Amino acid sequence: MGESMPPRRISVHQALGGGHVADVLLWKKWSGGVLLLSSTTASWLLFERAGYNLLSFVANVLLVLVVILFLWAKSASLLNRPLPPLPDMEISEANVVKAADALHAGINRGLFIARDIAIGRNWKLFVQVAFCLLLASYIGSFFNFLTLVYIGVLLSLSVPVLYDKYQDHIDDKLHVANRVIQAQYRKIDDSILKKIPLQSNKEKKLQ
C-alpha cells in the first residue's frame, strides 16, 4: 500500500477569497496596493498629524464638488457643451440584501456567543472573549481609532504577503505555539476552572 498523501494546503490567495481584494492584499495588483497605501497614509497624516476634522473636511470637499458640478452644468447649457459625465448612482437590491445578510449573520454570531457565556457557562469561551476585550482595551489606550485603522491597513498589506512567502516556516512555529498555549490552558483548567462549583441541570429542575 502506498503512503497517504498529506492534505493539500489552501493557498493564501484562496483563503482571502481569490478575488480583487486578495490580489490587492498580496500585491498582485500593484496599482491597487499603492492606491490603498497612499490614500490611507494621506488620510492619517491629514487627520492625525495636521489636525483636520473629518466632518469639516468631508463637508468642504463635497461643497467644492457640488459647486464645480453646478457651474459646469450651467456653463454647459449656455455654451451647448456636454453635461458632467456622472454615472448612475444607485445601489442594487442584490447588494443591499447581501450586506443585510452579512450583518444578520454577524449579529446572530455575537448573540450566540453572549448566550453561550451567560447561560451555557462556557468557561473556555468566556476566557477567550475576556482576553480579547482586555487586549483591545489595552491597545486602545495607546492609539486612537484612526491610528488603529491605519495600522490595520498596514498589517493587511504586509502580513498576508509575508505569510504567503514563508507559509511553511510560519505554520511550524504556529503549531508549536498552539501546543504550548493548549498545555497552559489545560493547566489552568485543571487547577482553577474545574474547581469552580457549577449548578447542574438536575439541581435547576429541583429548585
C-alpha positions as CSV (number, residue, x, y, z in Angstrom):
1,M,0.0,0.0,0.0
2,G,1.3,3.5,-0.9
3,E,1.8,6.2,1.6
4,S,-1.1,8.5,2.2
5,M,-0.8,11.9,0.6
6,P,-0.6,14.9,3.0
7,P,-3.7,17.1,3.0
8,R,-3.5,19.8,0.4
9,R,-3.0,23.3,1.8
10,I,-5.2,26.2,0.8
11,S,-3.2,29.0,-0.6
12,V,-3.3,32.4,0.9
13,H,-4.9,33.8,-2.2
14,Q,-7.7,31.3,-1.9
15,A,-8.1,31.9,1.8
16,L,-8.6,35.6,1.1
17,G,-11.4,34.9,-1.4
18,G,-9.3,34.7,-4.6
19,G,-10.8,38.0,-6.0
20,H,-9.7,41.6,-6.4
21,V,-9.3,42.1,-2.7
22,A,-6.9,39.1,-2.5
23,D,-4.9,40.5,-5.4
24,V,-4.5,43.9,-3.7
25,L,-3.6,42.4,-0.3
26,L,-1.0,40.1,-1.9
27,W,0.4,42.9,-4.1
28,K,-0.5,41.0,-7.3
29,K,-2.1,44.3,-8.5
30,W,0.4,46.9,-7.6
31,S,-1.8,49.8,-8.6
32,G,-4.5,48.8,-6.1
33,G,-2.0,48.3,-3.3
34,V,-0.2,51.6,-4.0
35,L,-3.6,53.4,-4.2
36,L,-4.8,51.9,-0.9
37,L,-1.5,52.6,0.9
38,S,-1.1,56.1,-0.4
39,S,-4.7,57.1,0.3
40,T,-4.7,55.7,3.9
41,T,-1.3,57.3,4.6
42,A,-2.5,60.7,3.3
43,S,-5.7,60.4,5.3
44,W,-3.8,59.5,8.5
45,L,-1.4,62.4,8.0
46,L,-4.2,64.8,7.2
47,F,-6.5,64.0,10.2
48,E,-4.0,62.7,12.8
49,R,-0.9,64.9,12.2
50,A,-2.3,68.0,10.6
51,G,-5.3,68.2,12.9
52,Y,-8.1,68.4,10.4
53,N,-11.6,67.5,11.5
54,L,-13.1,64.6,9.5
55,L,-16.6,66.0,9.3
56,S,-15.5,69.5,8.3
57,F,-13.1,68.1,5.7
58,V,-15.8,65.9,4.1
59,A,-18.3,68.7,4.1
60,N,-15.8,71.1,2.5
61,V,-14.8,68.5,-0.2
62,L,-18.5,67.8,-1.0
63,L,-19.2,71.6,-1.1
64,V,-16.4,72.1,-3.7
65,L,-17.6,69.2,-5.8
66,V,-21.2,70.4,-5.8
67,V,-20.1,73.9,-6.7
68,I,-17.9,72.6,-9.6
69,L,-20.7,70.4,-10.9
70,F,-23.3,73.1,-10.7
71,L,-21.2,75.7,-12.5
72,W,-20.2,73.0,-15.1
73,A,-23.8,72.2,-15.8
74,K,-24.8,75.8,-16.1
75,S,-21.9,76.7,-18.4
76,A,-22.7,73.6,-20.5
77,S,-26.3,74.6,-21.0
78,L,-25.2,78.2,-22.0
79,L,-22.4,77.1,-24.3
80,N,-24.0,74.0,-25.7
81,R,-21.4,71.8,-24.2
82,P,-21.9,68.2,-22.8
83,L,-23.1,67.9,-19.2
84,P,-20.8,66.5,-16.5
85,P,-20.2,62.7,-17.0
86,L,-21.8,61.4,-13.9
87,P,-22.6,57.7,-13.5
88,D,-25.9,56.4,-12.3
89,M,-25.6,56.5,-8.6
90,E,-27.8,53.6,-7.5
91,I,-27.3,50.7,-5.1
92,S,-28.7,47.5,-6.4
93,E,-31.2,45.4,-4.4
94,A,-28.8,42.4,-4.5
95,N,-26.0,44.4,-2.8
96,V,-28.4,45.6,-0.1
97,V,-29.6,42.0,0.5
98,K,-26.0,40.8,0.6
99,A,-25.0,43.5,3.2
100,A,-28.1,42.7,5.3
101,D,-27.3,39.0,5.3
102,A,-23.7,39.6,6.4
103,L,-24.9,42.0,9.2
104,H,-27.6,39.5,10.2
105,A,-25.0,36.7,10.5
106,G,-22.6,38.8,12.5
107,I,-25.3,39.9,15.0
108,N,-26.5,36.4,15.4
109,R,-23.0,35.2,16.0
110,G,-22.4,37.8,18.7
111,L,-25.7,37.0,20.4
112,F,-24.9,33.2,20.3
113,I,-21.5,33.9,22.0
114,A,-23.2,36.1,24.6
115,R,-25.8,33.4,25.3
116,D,-23.2,30.6,25.4
117,I,-21.3,32.6,28.0
118,A,-24.2,33.7,30.1
119,I,-26.4,30.6,30.0
120,G,-24.2,27.8,28.8
121,R,-21.4,28.8,31.2
122,N,-18.8,28.1,28.7
123,W,-15.6,29.0,30.7
124,K,-13.3,28.5,27.7
125,L,-15.2,30.9,25.6
126,F,-15.6,33.3,28.5
127,V,-11.8,33.4,29.0
128,Q,-11.2,33.9,25.3
129,V,-13.7,36.7,25.0
130,A,-12.4,38.4,28.2
131,F,-8.8,38.2,27.0
132,C,-9.7,39.7,23.6
133,L,-11.6,42.5,25.2
134,L,-8.8,43.3,27.7
135,L,-6.3,43.2,24.8
136,A,-8.4,45.5,22.7
137,S,-8.8,47.9,25.7
138,Y,-5.1,47.9,26.4
139,I,-4.2,48.6,22.7
140,G,-6.9,51.3,22.5
141,S,-5.3,53.1,25.5
142,F,-2.2,53.8,23.3
143,F,-3.8,54.6,19.9
144,N,-7.0,56.3,18.8
145,F,-9.4,54.8,16.3
146,L,-8.0,56.4,13.2
147,T,-4.5,55.2,14.1
148,L,-5.7,51.7,14.7
149,V,-7.4,51.6,11.3
150,Y,-4.2,52.8,9.7
151,I,-2.2,50.2,11.5
152,G,-4.8,47.6,10.4
153,V,-4.3,48.6,6.8
154,L,-0.5,48.4,7.0
155,L,-0.8,45.0,8.6
156,S,-3.2,43.8,5.9
157,L,-0.8,44.9,3.2
158,S,2.2,43.2,4.8
159,V,1.2,40.2,6.8
160,P,-0.5,38.2,4.0
161,V,2.4,38.8,1.7
162,L,4.9,37.6,4.3
163,Y,2.8,34.6,5.3
164,D,2.4,33.6,1.6
165,K,6.2,33.7,1.2
166,Y,7.1,31.9,4.4
167,Q,4.0,29.8,4.9
168,D,5.7,26.5,5.8
169,H,8.0,28.1,8.4
170,I,5.3,30.2,10.0
171,D,2.9,27.2,10.2
172,D,5.5,25.1,12.0
173,K,6.0,27.9,14.6
174,L,2.3,28.4,15.0
175,H,1.8,24.6,15.6
176,V,4.4,24.8,18.4
177,A,2.9,27.9,19.9
178,N,-0.6,26.3,19.7
179,R,0.6,23.2,21.6
180,V,2.2,25.4,24.3
181,I,-1.0,27.5,24.7
182,Q,-3.2,24.4,24.9
183,A,-0.9,22.9,27.5
184,Q,-1.1,26.1,29.6
185,Y,-4.8,26.3,29.2
186,R,-5.2,22.7,30.4
187,K,-3.2,23.5,33.5
188,I,-5.4,26.5,34.3
189,D,-8.5,24.5,33.5
190,D,-7.4,21.6,35.9
191,S,-6.2,23.9,38.7
192,I,-8.8,26.7,38.7
193,L,-11.8,26.3,36.3
194,K,-12.7,22.8,37.2
195,K,-12.7,23.6,40.9
196,I,-15.4,26.2,40.5
197,P,-18.7,24.6,41.6
198,L,-21.4,24.7,38.8
199,Q,-25.1,24.0,39.3
200,S,-26.1,21.0,37.3
201,N,-29.3,20.9,35.2
202,K,-30.9,18.4,37.6
203,E,-30.4,20.7,40.5
204,K,-32.0,23.5,38.5
205,K,-35.1,21.4,37.8
206,L,-35.5,20.5,41.5
207,Q,-35.5,24.2,42.6
